Amino acid sequence: MTDPAAAYEELKAAGLKLDLTRGKPSSEQLDLSHALLGLPGAGEFRAADGTDTRNYGGGQGLPELREIFAPFLQVPVGQLIAANNSSLELMHDTLVHALLSPLPGAPSRWVDAGRVAFIAPVPGYDRHYGVCERLGIDLVSVPMTADGPDMDEVERLVADDPSIKGIWCVPKYSNPDGVVYSDDTVRRLASMPTAAPDFRIMWDNAYAVHHLTEEESEVADVLALAAEAGNPDRPLVFGSTSKITLAGAGVAFFGASSANVEWWLKLASKKTIGPDKVNHLRHARFLKDAAGLRAHMAAHRALIAPKFAAVERLLTTAFADVEGVSWTTPKGGYFVSLTVPDGLASEVVRLAKEAGIVLTPAGATHPGGKDPQDATIRLAPTLPPQDEVEKAMAGVVTCVQLALARR
């Protein structure tokens, strides 16, 4: 058996400069959408209904683009908004609006309510936490399970505390562990009693079409279930084309009840006279329809699935029988969650950095950047070329083995 310390010294001597930090599409993935830069074409600026996309207006976005994405986001076309390129911006602005203007069904503005808190399933997405921290919204951690958030704990918390105004959810191929929420979890979220009458589910369906296998995992329709349960205004659905077309020039979506959409558009009109409808048009022309979107995502899958397979192969070879080391095998999304024995995640990240392999900071998957167990490491294999993913993961394996040996 190779001495972990000697293997690590060899790793450092290799002079690597590798990065597995963020879930960005690779250059090859972006190249799949290069044709967008030539669309909609000279003189082709009118939408299907005759709208001149070069001009002001159209706050809800082009209908033909909303028609393509509505079934994938499970939002009726009339209740879906197409905006500019960032769904994170839409989530941020929605929370700001709720703080400053009463939501439908709210007795007052959130800013007048005193403490405002959100449930944060952990491990989770650090940018969700960052929005709340920026706006002074407390975060209450709840553990994730194989079916989604621990619903017994979620229901207990929201039933008695009116200051808990919402929950963050990435329902399909969640960041970072790839969980797909079960139908029962979605139903309970949609129907559970809440002490706050203006409780909202921030339904960030970021990976709605990002499958790593030919099987397309599905989640239950949260909008329909909430309406059926008498809580039509509870879910706020978000999505984007950021990892579908061009991340820096995509389209973000917001979907909700008619009352929420009306509320959002009225407030957004104080900030903008309309989104980039030319970009909406080029996306509609490029993707064409649901079949076009599926075909495009199959091309993405062909590029990134081998990278996830490499992560799985290297971890399995090294740790299949090692107690305390486990990892997720997602069927979609952009991340793998690696779990090491308590107290070792920070050490693994430190060792990797010294060897020229940059990983997401240990704790980034928890509010405040602090994982109480110091056990979770988020791996993002999509951006680097295949050979660099192989080298980086071999290095991560060495760092985990050294940390285990030293313990």
C-alpha positions in Angstrom: 0.0 0.0 0.0 1.3 3.4 -0.9 2.4 5.6 2.0 -0.1 8.5 2.1 2.6 11.0 3.2 4.9 10.0 0.3 2.1 10.2 -2.2 1.2 13.6 -1.0 4.8 14.9 -1.4 4.7 13.6 -5.0 1.4 15.4 -5.5 2.9 18.7 -4.3 5.9 18.2 -6.4 3.8 17.9 -9.5 3.1 21.7 -9.4 -0.6 21.4 -10.2 -3.0 24.3 -10.7 -6.4 22.8 -10.7 -9.8 24.1 -9.6 -13.0 22.3 -8.6 -14.7 25.1 -6.8 -17.7 26.4 -8.6 -20.4 24.8 -10.8 -19.7 26.6 -14.0 -20.2 25.3 -17.5 -17.1 24.5 -19.4 -16.0 26.3 -22.6 -17.1 23.3 -24.6 -20.6 23.6 -23.0 -20.7 27.3 -23.8 -19.7 26.5 -27.4 -22.9 24.5 -27.8 -24.8 27.8 -27.7 -22.4 29.8 -29.9 -25.1 30.2 -32.6 -27.0 32.5 -30.2 -24.5 35.3 -30.9 -25.8 35.5 -34.5 -29.4 35.6 -33.6 -32.1 36.8 -34.1 -30.4 38.1 -37.3 -30.4 41.4 -39.1 -33.9 42.8 -39.3 -35.4 39.9 -37.4 -36.5 41.7 -34.3 -40.2 41.1 -34.1 -41.7 38.5 -31.8 -44.4 36.1 -32.8 -47.1 38.6 -31.8 -45.5 41.4 -33.7 -43.8 43.0 -30.7 -40.7 45.0 -31.6 -38.3 43.5 -29.1 -35.9 46.4 -29.5 -38.2 48.7 -27.6 -39.4 49.3 -24.0 -42.1 47.3 -22.4 -43.2 43.7 -22.0 -42.4 43.3 -18.4 -43.5 39.7 -18.3 -41.2 38.6 -21.1 -41.8 37.1 -24.5 -44.6 34.5 -24.6 -42.9 32.2 -27.0 -39.9 31.8 -24.7 -42.2 31.3 -21.7 -44.1 28.6 -23.6 -40.9 26.6 -24.0 -39.9 26.7 -20.3 -43.3 26.6 -18.7 -43.7 22.8 -18.7 -40.2 22.2 -17.4 -40.6 24.6 -14.6 -44.2 23.4 -14.0 -45.7 26.9 -14.1 -48.6 28.0 -16.4 -47.4 30.3 -19.2 -49.6 33.2 -17.9 -48.0 32.9 -14.4 -44.4 32.8 -15.6 -42.1 35.8 -16.0 -39.0 35.8 -18.2 -36.4 38.4 -17.1 -32.7 39.0 -17.5 -29.9 36.6 -17.0 -29.8 35.9 -13.2 -32.2 33.9 -11.2 -30.2 34.8 -8.1 -31.0 38.5 -8.8 -34.7 37.6 -9.0 -34.5 35.8 -5.6 -32.7 38.7 -4.1 -35.2 41.2 -5.4 -38.1 39.1 -4.3 -36.9 39.1 -0.7 -36.2 42.9 -0.9 -39.8 43.4 -2.2 -41.2 41.3 0.6 -39.2 43.3 3.2 -40.4 46.6 1.8 -43.9 45.8 0.5 -46.5 43.4 1.9 -46.8 40.1 0.1 -50.3 38.9 -0.9 -51.8 37.6 2.3 -49.2 39.4 4.5 -50.4 41.5 7.4 -47.4 43.9 7.0 -44.0 44.3 5.4 -41.4 41.9 6.6 -39.2 44.7 7.7 -41.9 45.8 10.2 -42.2 42.3 11.6 -39.0 42.4 13.7 -37.1 39.1 13.3 -37.3 37.4 9.9 -35.9 33.9 9.5 -35.7 31.3 6.7 -35.2 27.6 7.0 -32.0 26.4 5.3 -31.7 22.7 4.4 -28.1 21.6 4.9 -26.0 20.9 3.1 -27.2 23.6 0.7 -26.4 26.5 -1.6 -24.1 29.2 -0.2 -25.5 32.0 -2.4 -28.9 31.4 -0.8 -27.3 32.0 2.5 -25.5 35.0 1.2 -28.7 36.7 0.2 -30.2 36.2 3.6 -27.1 37.4 5.4 -27.0 40.5 3.2 -30.6 41.3 4.1 -30.5 40.5 7.8 -32.6 37.4 7.5 -31.7 34.7 10.1 -31.1 31.2 8.9 -32.3 28.1 10.7 -30.6 24.9 9.6 -32.5 21.7 9.0 -30.8 18.5 7.8 -31.4 17.1 4.3 -32.5 13.5 3.9 -32.6 11.3 0.8 -36.2 12.7 0.2 -35.4 16.4 0.8 -35.5 18.5 4.0 -36.3 16.7 7.2 -40.0 17.5 7.1 -40.8 16.5 10.7 -38.4 19.2 11.8 -39.6 21.7 9.2 -43.2 21.3 10.2 -42.3 21.6 13.8 -40.5 24.9 13.3 -43.0 26.6 11.0 -46.0 25.6 13.0 -45.1 27.7 16.1 -42.8 30.5 14.9 -44.4 33.4 12.9 -41.0 34.9 12.3 -40.1 32.0 10.0 -41.2 33.4 6.7 -39.8 30.9 4.2 -37.6 28.0 3.2 -34.9 27.6 0.5 -35.5 24.6 -1.7 -33.5 23.2 -4.7 -36.0 20.4 -5.4 -34.3 18.6 -8.3 -30.7 17.5 -8.2 -30.1 19.7 -5.2 -26.9 21.6 -4.6 -24.6 19.9 -3.5 -26.0 16.4 -2.8 -28.1 15.8 -5.9 -31.3 14.9 -4.0 -34.6 14.8 -5.8 -37.5 15.8 -3.5 -40.0 13.0 -3.0 -43.7 13.6 -3.8 -44.5 13.3 -0.1 -42.0 16.0 0.7 -43.4 18.4 -1.9 -46.9 17.7 -0.7 -46.0 18.4 2.9 -44.3 21.6 2.0 -47.3 22.8 0.1 -49.9 21.9 2.7 -48.2 22.2 6.1 -49.7 24.7 8.6 -47.5 27.7 9.2 -47.7 30.3 11.9 -46.7 33.0 9.4 -49.6 33.7 7.0 -47.2 35.0 4.4 -44.8 32.0 4.5 -43.1 31.4 1.1 -41.2 28.5 -0.5 -38.3 29.7 -2.5 -38.4 27.0 -5.1 -35.1 27.3 -6.9 -35.5 24.8 -9.7 -32.0 25.5 -11.1 -31.4 22.0 -12.5 -34.9 21.3 -13.9 -33.4 20.0 -17.2 -29.9 19.1 -16.2 -29.9 15.3 -16.3 -26.8 13.2 -16.2 -28.6 10.1 -17.4 -31.3 9.4 -19.9 -33.7 9.1 -17.1 -35.4 12.5 -16.4 -36.1 12.7 -12.7 -39.3 14.6 -11.9 -40.6 16.4 -8.9 -44.3 16.9 -7.9 -46.0 20.1 -9.1 -45.6 22.4 -6.1 -47.8 25.2 -7.4 -50.7 22.8 -8.1 -50.3 21.0 -4.8 -50.2 24.3 -2.9 -53.3 25.6 -4.7 -55.1 22.3 -3.9 -54.1 22.7 -0.2 -55.5 26.2 -0.1 -52.1 27.9 -0.2 -51.8 29.1 -3.8 -49.5 32.0 -2.9 -46.9 29.9 -1.0 -44.5 28.7 -3.7 -42.2 31.1 -5.6 -40.5 29.3 -8.5 -37.2 30.3 -10.0 -35.1 29.0 -12.8 -32.8 30.1 -15.6 -30.9 29.2 -18.7 -27.5 30.0 -17.1 -26.2 26.5 -17.4 -28.3 25.8 -20.6 -27.1 28.5 -23.0 -24.6 31.3 -22.1 -24.2 31.8 -18.4 -23.4 35.5 -18.8 -26.2 36.2 -21.3 -29.1 33.9 -20.3 -32.7 34.3 -19.2 -34.0 33.9 -15.7 -37.6 33.0 -14.8 -40.0 33.7 -11.9 -43.2 31.8 -11.6 -46.0 31.9 -8.9 -49.7 32.4 -8.3 -51.4 35.1 -10.3 -51.5 37.3 -7.2 -47.8 36.9 -6.6 -47.0 37.6 -10.3 -49.1 40.8 -10.2 -47.4 41.9 -7.0 -44.0 41.2 -8.4 -44.5 42.9 -11.8 -46.0 46.0 -10.1 -42.9 46.4 -7.9 -40.4 45.5 -10.6 -41.9 48.3 -12.8 -40.4 50.8 -10.5 -37.0 49.4 -11.3 -37.1 48.5 -15.0 -39.2 49.3 -18.1 -38.7 45.7 -19.3 -36.2 42.9 -19.7 -33.9 42.2 -22.7 -36.5 40.9 -25.1 -34.0 40.7 -27.9 -32.2 38.0 -25.8 -35.6 36.3 -25.2 -36.2 36.2 -29.0 -32.8 34.8 -29.7 -33.3 32.1 -27.1 -36.7 31.2 -28.5 -35.3 31.0 -32.0 -32.3 28.9 -30.9 -34.1 26.4 -28.7 -37.3 26.4 -30.8 -39.4 24.1 -28.6 -39.4 21.5 -25.8 -37.8 18.9 -28.1 -35.1 21.4 -29.0 -34.4 22.1 -25.4 -34.1 18.3 -24.6 -31.8 17.8 -27.5 -29.6 20.6 -26.4 -29.4 19.3 -22.9 -28.4 15.8 -24.2 -25.4 17.5 -25.8 -24.5 19.0 -22.4 -24.9 15.6 -20.8 -22.5 14.0 -23.3 -19.8 16.5 -22.3 -20.2 16.4 -18.5 -21.4 12.9 -17.6 -17.9 11.4 -18.2 -16.5 13.9 -15.7 -19.0 12.8 -13.0 -18.2 9.2 -13.9 -14.5 9.9 -13.3 -15.3 11.3 -9.8 -17.3 8.2 -9.0 -14.7 5.8 -10.3 -11.8 7.4 -8.4 -13.7 7.7 -5.1 -15.0 4.1 -5.4 -11.6 2.7 -6.1 -10.1 4.5 -3.1 -12.9 4.5 -0.5 -15.4 1.8 -1.3 -14.7 0.0 2.0 -13.4 3.0 4.1 -15.6 3.8 7.1 -16.7 7.4 7.4 -16.1 8.3 3.7 -19.1 8.6 1.5 -20.3 10.6 -1.5 -23.3 11.2 -3.6 -23.9 9.7 -7.1 -26.3 12.3 -8.6 -28.5 11.7 -11.6 -28.3 15.3 -12.5 -27.2 18.8 -11.5 -23.6 20.1 -11.2 -22.2 18.8 -7.9 -21.0 15.8 -5.9 -21.1 16.0 -2.1 -18.1 14.2 -0.5 -18.5 13.4 3.2 -15.4 12.6 5.4 -15.2 11.8 9.1 -16.1 14.7 11.4 -13.4 17.3 11.7 -11.5 16.5 8.5 -13.1 18.5 5.8 -11.1 21.7 6.5 -7.9 19.7 6.6 -8.6 18.0 3.3 -9.3 21.4 1.7 -6.1 22.8 3.2 -4.0 19.9 2.0 -5.5 20.2 -1.5 -4.8 23.9 -1.7 -1.1 23.4 -0.7 -0.9 20.8 -3.5 -2.4 23.2 -6.1 -5.9 21.9 -6.1 -8.5 24.5 -5.1 -11.7 23.2 -3.6 -14.8 25.0 -2.3 -14.1 26.0 1.4 -15.3 23.5 3.9 -18.4 24.9 5.5 -19.6 26.7 2.4 -22.6 24.3 2.3 -23.8 25.6 5.7 -25.0 29.0 6.9 -22.2 31.3 7.9 -19.7 29.1 6.2 -19.6 26.9 9.3 -20.3 23.2 9.1 -20.6 22.0 12.7 -19.4 18.6 11.8 -16.7 19.9 9.4 -17.4 16.9 7.2 -18.8 18.1 3.9 -16.8 19.0 0.8 -18.6 20.1 -2.4 -17.0 19.0 -5.6 -17.8 20.7 -8.9 -16.3 18.8 -11.9 -18.0 20.5 -14.8 -15.6 23.4 -15.6 -12.2 21.7 -16.0 -11.3 19.6 -19.0 -11.7 15.8 -18.6 -8.0 15.2 -17.9 -7.9 17.9 -15.3 -10.9 16.4 -13.5 -9.0 13.1 -13.4 -5.9 14.7 -12.0 -7.7 16.9 -9.5 -9.8 14.0 -8.2 -6.7 11.7 -7.9 -5.2 14.6 -5.8 -8.3 14.9 -3.7 -8.1 11.1 -3.0 -4.5 11.5 -1.9 -5.4 14.4 0.4 -8.3 12.4 2.0 -6.0 9.4 2.5 -3.4 11.6 4.2 -5.9 13.3 6.5 -7.3 9.9 7.5 -3.8 8.5 8.2 -2.9 11.5 10.3 -6.0 11.2 12.3 
